[in-house]
Amino acid sequence: MTIKNNSFQNFEHYDGSGLLFTNGTVLLGGYQKKFNRNGKETSRFISGFGGSKDPGENVFQTAVRETLEDIYEFEELPEKLIEQIIQQIGKPYEIKKTTTNGYTYVTLIYGLRKLEKIIKLVYQFMKNRQITSLAYEILPQNIGELLFLRRDPQKEIISVCVLPLDKISGDGYKIHPDFQKDINFLKKMN
């Protein structure tokens, strides 16, 4: 279900939400680990940013909080920062609502310029505060730094990545065998 220019009040009954950033040709994702109930890693995959709502949150607060938690992994996330981001980025250009096995998830879709705005807001808000990011030693100030300054924080999201939105290739991405050899070589180096 896709809803354009709709009110957030229509999403009182949801279980989780997140932000998705795209310019129509690429989108931002996170390479993450999945754990079982015992805390053992079971798989790795690329996903979006977001998660389950906390009591009393609206869909927008959940989406922003969960996305910031996934990307930055701050030890503490001030509500004032979440509210400032909500005010500054405005409504998404598209909203996607899905229900799978009784779990309703709402994706708020924004352009990459809004991501740049969020990165700048986080940097400005946090630069003089003593709040640590487990993912960044130095807070990023642009998308390039968001991608390349990230350290492996050993939590959910291992790295932030840019993926193509290829309308031709279908459901999956394929890696050329020669590029896979390069990847395997780099894995051996680390």
C-alpha positions as CSV (number, residue, x, y, z in Angstrom):
1,M,0.0,0.0,0.0
2,T,1.5,3.3,-1.0
3,I,0.0,6.6,0.3
4,K,1.0,10.0,-1.2
5,N,0.7,13.2,0.8
6,N,-1.3,11.6,3.6
7,S,-1.6,12.6,7.2
8,F,0.4,10.7,9.9
9,Q,-2.8,10.4,11.9
10,N,-3.7,7.5,9.7
11,F,-0.9,5.5,11.2
12,E,-2.0,5.2,14.8
13,H,-1.9,1.4,14.6
14,Y,1.5,0.4,13.5
15,D,4.3,-1.7,15.0
16,G,7.4,-0.2,13.5
17,S,8.7,2.4,11.0
18,G,11.8,3.7,9.4
19,L,13.3,6.2,6.9
20,L,14.3,5.4,3.4
21,F,16.5,7.8,1.4
22,T,16.7,7.8,-2.4
23,N,17.3,10.0,-5.4
24,G,15.5,7.7,-7.8
25,T,18.6,6.0,-9.0
26,V,20.3,4.9,-5.8
27,L,19.2,4.3,-2.2
28,L,20.8,4.1,1.2
29,G,20.9,0.8,3.0
30,G,22.6,-0.9,5.9
31,Y,24.6,-4.2,5.9
32,Q,23.5,-5.8,9.1
33,K,23.8,-8.9,11.3
34,K,20.9,-11.0,12.4
35,F,21.0,-12.7,15.7
36,N,18.9,-15.5,17.2
37,R,17.4,-15.4,20.7
38,N,20.6,-16.6,22.3
39,G,22.6,-13.7,20.8
40,K,24.4,-15.8,18.2
41,E,24.8,-14.3,14.7
42,T,22.8,-16.3,12.2
43,S,23.1,-14.3,9.0
44,R,24.0,-11.0,7.3
45,F,22.0,-9.0,4.8
46,I,21.3,-5.6,3.5
47,S,18.2,-3.8,4.9
48,G,16.8,-0.4,5.4
49,F,16.9,1.6,8.6
50,G,14.1,1.5,11.2
51,G,12.5,-0.7,13.8
52,S,9.8,-1.2,16.4
53,K,7.9,1.7,18.0
54,D,8.3,2.7,21.7
55,P,5.2,3.3,23.8
56,G,3.8,6.8,23.2
57,E,5.6,7.5,19.9
58,N,4.0,8.5,16.7
59,V,5.1,6.9,13.4
60,F,7.4,9.9,12.6
61,Q,9.2,9.8,16.0
62,T,9.7,6.0,15.7
63,A,11.1,6.3,12.1
64,V,13.6,9.1,13.0
65,R,14.7,7.5,16.3
66,E,15.2,4.1,14.9
67,T,17.1,5.4,11.8
68,L,19.4,7.5,14.0
69,E,19.9,4.5,16.3
70,D,20.8,2.3,13.4
71,I,23.1,4.7,11.6
72,Y,24.9,6.5,14.5
73,E,24.5,4.1,17.5
74,F,24.6,6.9,20.0
75,E,24.9,5.9,23.7
76,E,22.0,8.4,24.4
77,L,19.6,9.9,21.8
78,P,18.1,13.2,23.0
79,E,14.4,13.6,22.2
80,K,15.1,17.2,21.4
81,L,17.2,16.1,18.5
82,I,14.5,13.8,17.2
83,E,11.9,16.7,17.4
84,Q,14.3,19.1,15.7
85,I,14.8,16.7,12.8
86,I,11.1,16.1,12.5
87,Q,10.5,19.9,12.2
88,Q,13.3,20.5,9.7
89,I,12.7,17.7,7.2
90,G,9.0,17.9,6.9
91,K,6.7,15.3,5.5
92,P,8.0,12.5,3.2
93,Y,7.3,12.6,-0.5
94,E,5.9,9.1,-0.2
95,I,4.7,6.7,2.6
96,K,4.7,2.9,2.2
97,K,2.7,0.8,4.7
98,T,3.0,-3.0,4.7
99,T,1.7,-5.7,7.0
100,T,3.5,-9.1,7.2
101,N,2.4,-11.8,9.7
102,G,0.4,-9.2,11.7
103,Y,3.3,-6.7,12.0
104,T,2.5,-3.4,10.4
105,Y,5.6,-1.4,9.2
106,V,5.5,2.1,7.8
107,T,8.4,3.4,5.6
108,L,8.7,7.2,5.2
109,I,10.5,7.9,1.9
110,Y,12.7,11.0,1.5
111,G,15.3,12.3,-1.0
112,L,19.0,12.3,-0.4
113,R,18.9,16.1,0.2
114,K,16.9,15.4,3.3
115,L,19.5,12.9,4.4
116,E,22.2,15.6,4.0
117,K,20.0,17.9,6.1
118,I,19.7,15.2,8.9
119,I,23.5,14.6,8.8
120,K,24.1,18.4,9.3
121,L,21.4,18.7,12.0
122,V,22.9,15.7,13.9
123,Y,26.4,17.2,13.6
124,Q,25.4,20.6,14.8
125,F,23.3,19.3,17.7
126,M,25.9,16.8,18.9
127,K,29.2,18.5,18.3
128,N,29.3,20.3,21.7
129,R,27.7,17.5,23.7
130,Q,29.4,14.7,25.5
131,I,27.3,12.0,23.8
132,T,29.3,9.2,22.1
133,S,28.5,7.5,18.8
134,L,29.6,3.9,18.8
135,A,29.7,4.0,14.9
136,Y,31.7,7.2,14.4
137,E,34.8,8.5,16.1
138,I,34.2,11.8,14.3
139,L,30.6,12.6,13.4
140,P,30.0,12.8,9.6
141,Q,29.1,16.1,8.0
142,N,28.0,14.7,4.6
143,I,26.9,11.4,2.9
144,G,30.5,10.6,1.9
145,E,31.7,10.7,5.5
146,L,28.6,8.8,6.6
147,L,29.6,6.0,4.3
148,F,33.4,6.0,4.8
149,L,34.1,7.2,8.3
150,R,32.0,4.5,9.9
151,R,33.8,2.0,12.0
152,D,32.4,-1.5,12.7
153,P,30.6,-0.9,16.0
154,Q,29.8,-4.7,16.5
155,K,26.1,-4.0,16.7
156,E,23.3,-4.5,14.2
157,I,24.4,-2.3,11.3
158,I,28.0,-3.2,10.1
159,S,28.2,-0.6,7.4
160,V,26.1,1.9,5.5
161,C,26.0,1.4,1.8
162,V,24.6,2.9,-1.4
163,L,22.6,0.5,-3.7
164,P,21.4,1.0,-7.3
165,L,17.7,1.2,-8.0
166,D,17.9,-0.9,-11.2
167,K,14.6,-1.3,-12.9
168,I,15.9,-3.9,-15.3
169,S,17.7,-6.5,-13.1
170,G,14.6,-7.7,-11.3
171,D,14.7,-8.8,-7.6
172,G,18.3,-9.5,-7.0
173,Y,21.8,-8.0,-7.4
174,K,24.4,-10.0,-9.1
175,I,28.1,-9.5,-8.6
176,H,30.4,-10.1,-11.6
177,P,32.7,-13.1,-11.0
178,D,35.9,-10.9,-11.5
179,F,34.7,-8.4,-8.9
180,Q,33.8,-11.2,-6.5
181,K,37.5,-12.4,-6.8
182,D,38.5,-8.8,-5.8
183,I,36.2,-8.9,-2.9
184,N,37.5,-12.4,-1.8
185,F,41.1,-11.0,-2.1
186,L,40.2,-8.1,0.2
187,K,38.6,-10.4,2.7
188,K,41.8,-12.4,3.0
189,M,43.8,-9.2,3.6
190,N,41.7,-8.3,6.6
